[in-house]
């Protein structure tokens, strides 16, 4: 059972897990509260796990030319190379 960290922390267990991982108190609180509120972005951070539509949107956002002719693997590769 997670310790109660007061009303400002909405997900005490996640908060404690993040602190153990080495996150700061502020970062752990933001993540724990966002997850509890359902506002945490759930998109995968691994490019290969994202949908082709997500990759196309990312490529459009960063201005990659020729993206319409690329398959999912090519999009992931060019996005990774752009970062």
N, CA, C and O of each residue as an XYZ file, in Angstrom:
332
protein
N       0.842     -1.181      0.000
C       0.000      0.000      0.000
C       0.884      1.240      0.000
O       1.823      1.353      0.788
N       0.572      2.149     -0.881
C       1.360      3.366     -1.001
C       1.021      4.345      0.121
O      -0.119      4.424      0.579
N       2.020      5.071      0.540
C       1.831      6.094      1.565
C       0.988      7.222      0.985
O       1.105      7.534     -0.200
N       0.146      7.832      1.799
C      -0.665      8.960      1.364
C       0.210     10.211      1.380
O       0.714     10.614      2.428
N       0.384     10.814      0.215
C       1.232     12.001      0.101
C       0.423     13.292      0.111
O       0.925     14.349     -0.271
N      -0.822     13.201      0.545
C      -1.660     14.382      0.649
C      -2.553     14.568     -0.566
O      -2.437     13.841     -1.553
N      -3.441     15.547     -0.486
C      -4.424     15.745     -1.548
C      -3.834     16.242     -2.864
O      -4.474     16.123     -3.908
N      -2.625     16.797     -2.830
C      -2.033     17.303     -4.059
C      -1.524     16.188     -4.971
O      -1.336     16.420     -6.165
N      -1.296     14.987     -4.444
C      -0.845     13.844     -5.243
C      -2.039     12.923     -5.460
O      -2.609     12.399     -4.503
N      -2.411     12.731     -6.711
C      -3.630     11.979     -7.027
C      -3.395     10.478     -7.183
O      -4.336      9.700     -7.031
N      -2.159     10.048     -7.485
C      -1.843      8.616     -7.634
C      -0.576      8.344     -6.827
O       0.537      8.452     -7.343
N      -0.758      7.990     -5.554
C       0.364      7.835     -4.629
C       1.336      6.734     -5.041
O       2.548      6.911     -4.921
N       0.823      5.596     -5.526
C       1.704      4.494     -5.899
C       2.601      4.882     -7.072
O       3.809      4.647     -7.033
N       2.020      5.470     -8.104
C       2.817      5.898     -9.256
C       3.833      6.952     -8.827
O       4.982      6.925     -9.269
N       3.420      7.867     -7.980
C       4.316      8.902     -7.468
C       5.533      8.271     -6.792
O       6.669      8.656     -7.069
N       5.295      7.306     -5.909
C       6.400      6.625     -5.221
C       7.288      5.861     -6.204
O       8.513      5.895     -6.089
N       6.677      5.176     -7.164
C       7.459      4.435     -8.163
C       8.368      5.373     -8.948
O       9.523      5.039     -9.212
N       7.862      6.528     -9.319
C       8.664      7.492    -10.075
C       9.797      8.056     -9.234
O      10.898      8.272     -9.739
N       9.535      8.295     -7.952
C      10.601      8.766     -7.061
C      11.701      7.722     -6.929
O      12.886      8.055     -6.943
N      11.304      6.451     -6.800
C      12.296      5.369     -6.697
C      13.127      5.263     -7.960
O      14.308      4.918     -7.905
N      12.510      5.561     -9.108
C      13.202      5.524    -10.396
C      14.205      6.667    -10.520
O      15.118      6.612    -11.344
N      14.032      7.704     -9.697
C      14.977      8.815     -9.708
C      14.406     10.133    -10.207
O      15.135     11.120    -10.305
N      13.112     10.169    -10.526
C      12.500     11.421    -10.950
C      12.409     12.382     -9.777
O      12.335     11.958     -8.624
N      12.416     13.676    -10.074
C      12.265     14.674     -9.017
C      10.839     14.628     -8.480
O       9.944     14.073     -9.117
N      10.639     15.211     -7.315
C       9.307     15.244     -6.719
C       8.319     15.980     -7.627
O       7.169     15.565     -7.773
N       8.783     17.077     -8.234
C       7.912     17.860     -9.100
C       7.487     17.066    -10.328
O       6.310     17.048    -10.689
N       8.455     16.409    -10.970
C       8.148     15.623    -12.166
C       7.245     14.447    -11.814
O       6.281     14.169    -12.527
N       7.548     13.765    -10.733
C       6.734     12.624    -10.310
C       5.299     13.055    -10.024
O       4.356     12.346    -10.375
N       5.132     14.204     -9.396
C       3.790     14.706     -9.091
C       3.035     15.041    -10.372
O       1.857     14.705    -10.498
N       3.696     15.701    -11.326
C       3.032     16.045    -12.589
C       2.570     14.798    -13.326
O       1.441     14.746    -13.815
N       3.437     13.793    -13.407
C       3.092     12.563    -14.135
C       1.983     11.813    -13.421
O       1.020     11.379    -14.053
N       2.110     11.655    -12.105
C       1.094     10.924    -11.338
C      -0.266     11.604    -11.428
O      -1.288     10.932    -11.570
N      -0.287     12.925    -11.345
C      -1.554     13.647    -11.415
C      -2.149     13.622    -12.818
O      -3.367     13.531    -12.969
N      -1.310     13.701    -13.839
C      -1.813     13.640    -15.219
C      -2.393     12.265    -15.515
O      -3.432     12.156    -16.166
N      -1.735     11.224    -15.047
C      -2.255      9.873    -15.267
C      -3.590      9.693    -14.547
O      -4.524      9.121    -15.109
N      -3.686     10.171    -13.324
C      -4.924     10.047    -12.552
C      -6.064     10.824    -13.213
O      -7.220     10.406    -13.147
N      -5.743     11.951    -13.848
C      -6.761     12.773    -14.499
C      -7.099     12.270    -15.901
O      -8.070     12.720    -16.510
N      -6.289     11.329    -16.411
C      -6.536     10.807    -17.752
C      -6.034     11.712    -18.858
O      -6.463     11.588    -20.005
N      -5.133     12.618    -18.527
C      -4.623     13.552    -19.528
C      -3.208     13.229    -19.986
O      -2.622     13.981    -20.765
N      -2.659     12.131    -19.515
C      -1.316     11.742    -19.903
C      -1.344     11.260    -21.342
O      -2.199     10.452    -21.704
N      -0.422     11.743    -22.174
C      -0.349     11.337    -23.580
C       0.071      9.880    -23.638
O       1.117      9.508    -23.106
N      -0.744      9.050    -24.287
C      -0.490      7.623    -24.315
C       0.191      7.139    -25.587
O       0.381      5.934    -25.754
N       0.562      8.038    -26.483
C       1.224      7.596    -27.709
C       2.548      6.937    -27.358
O       3.268      7.369    -26.458
N       2.836      5.900    -28.083
C       4.069      5.154    -27.840
C       5.274      6.015    -28.188
O       5.221      6.822    -29.115
N       6.357      5.840    -27.443
C       7.574      6.570    -27.745
C       8.420      5.830    -28.770
O       9.286      6.439    -29.398
N       8.194      4.532    -28.958
C       8.905      3.762    -29.979
C       8.242      4.018    -31.317
O       7.050      3.753    -31.474
N       8.985      4.523    -32.276
C       8.403      4.865    -33.568
C       7.736      3.667    -34.236
O       6.682      3.811    -34.857
N       8.336      2.499    -34.115
C       7.789      1.313    -34.759
C       6.440      0.901    -34.171
O       5.659      0.223    -34.838
N       6.163      1.299    -32.946
C       4.905      0.943    -32.294
C       3.772      1.916    -32.633
O       2.609      1.645    -32.335
N       4.109      3.038    -33.250
C       3.100      4.032    -33.600
C       2.445      3.684    -34.933
O       3.022      2.949    -35.735
N       1.276      4.194    -35.166
C       0.568      3.921    -36.424
C       1.210      4.717    -37.565
O       1.917      5.701    -37.344
N       0.940      4.258    -38.789
C       1.468      4.974    -39.950
C       0.895      6.392    -39.983
O       1.597      7.337    -40.342
N      -0.372      6.539    -39.611
C      -0.988      7.867    -39.589
C      -0.267      8.801    -38.607
O      -0.060      9.976    -38.908
N       0.113      8.281    -37.440
C       0.880      9.078    -36.474
C       2.225      9.491    -37.054
O       2.661     10.632    -36.907
N       2.878      8.529    -37.722
C       4.186      8.821    -38.317
C       4.055      9.854    -39.435
O       4.905     10.735    -39.571
N       2.989      9.747    -40.237
C       2.762     10.725    -41.300
C       2.557     12.120    -40.707
O       3.096     13.101    -41.219
N       1.786     12.201    -39.641
C       1.543     13.494    -38.995
C       2.839     14.072    -38.440
O       3.090     15.271    -38.566
N       3.652     13.233    -37.833
C       4.945     13.680    -37.300
C       5.845     14.171    -38.430
O       6.485     15.216    -38.308
N       5.894     13.412    -39.537
C       6.720     13.790    -40.690
C       6.243     15.115    -41.278
O       7.060     15.956    -41.653
N       4.936     15.306    -41.360
C       4.371     16.558    -41.870
C       4.766     17.704    -40.953
O       5.149     18.778    -41.419
N       4.673     17.474    -39.647
C       4.973     18.514    -38.648
C       6.422     18.980    -38.745
O       6.708     20.167    -38.587
N       7.334     18.049    -39.004
C       8.757     18.438    -39.055
C       9.230     18.747    -40.474
O      10.396     19.080    -40.687
N       8.307     18.632    -41.456
C       8.610     19.072    -42.815
C       9.405     18.099    -43.663
O      10.242     18.530    -44.457
N       9.177     16.819    -43.526
C       9.896     15.821    -44.315
C       9.269     15.730    -45.704
O       8.069     15.496    -45.841
N      10.091     15.917    -46.722
C       9.639     15.862    -48.122
C       9.501     14.410    -48.568
O      10.253     13.547    -48.116
N       8.543     14.137    -49.455
C       8.370     12.811    -50.035
C       7.737     11.788    -49.119
O       7.813     10.589    -49.385
N       7.120     12.234    -48.058
C       6.568     11.308    -47.064
C       5.401     10.496    -47.601
O       5.170      9.381    -47.132
N       4.652     11.022    -48.577
C       3.472     10.308    -49.074
C       3.840      8.999    -49.766
O       3.016      8.087    -49.823
N       5.041      8.889    -50.284
C       5.475      7.659    -50.945
C       6.202      6.686    -50.036
O       6.678      5.650    -50.500
N       6.297      6.997    -48.752
C       7.041      6.159    -47.815
C       6.129      5.177    -47.091
O       4.976      5.480    -46.787
N       6.673      3.999    -46.826
C       5.941      3.058    -45.983
C       6.263      3.368    -44.519
O       7.046      4.272    -44.227
N       5.663      2.625    -43.618
C       5.809      2.886    -42.178
C       7.274      2.810    -41.732
O       7.737      3.664    -40.975
N       8.001      1.794    -42.197
C       9.402      1.627    -41.801
C      10.256      2.799    -42.287
O      11.127      3.279    -41.561
N      10.007      3.254    -43.504
C      10.768      4.378    -44.048
C      10.463      5.658    -43.285
O      11.362      6.455    -43.016
N       9.203      5.854    -42.937
C       8.836      7.030    -42.142
C       9.545      7.025    -40.791
O      10.078      8.047    -40.360
N       9.547      5.875    -40.131
C      10.215      5.767    -38.830
C      11.698      6.081    -38.965
O      12.273      6.774    -38.125
N      12.308      5.574    -40.014
C      13.743      5.782    -40.208
C      14.074      7.256    -40.466
O      15.021      7.795    -39.894
N      13.289      7.897    -41.328
C      13.576      9.300    -41.640
C      13.271     10.214    -40.457
O      13.974     11.201    -40.239
N      12.233      9.896    -39.695
C      11.932     10.694    -38.498
C      13.059     10.537    -37.473
O      13.502     11.517    -36.874
N      13.508      9.321    -37.281
C      14.600      9.069    -36.336
C      15.866      9.827    -36.752
O      16.578     10.369    -35.906
N      16.137      9.860    -38.041
C      17.319     10.567    -38.540
C      17.205     12.076    -38.424
O      18.215     12.779    -38.397
N      15.996     12.566    -38.356
C      15.767     14.013    -38.280
C      15.968     14.547    -36.872
O      16.286     15.724    -36.703
N      15.790     13.709    -35.858
C      15.872     14.149    -34.451
C      17.259     14.457    -34.038
O      17.492     14.838    -32.891
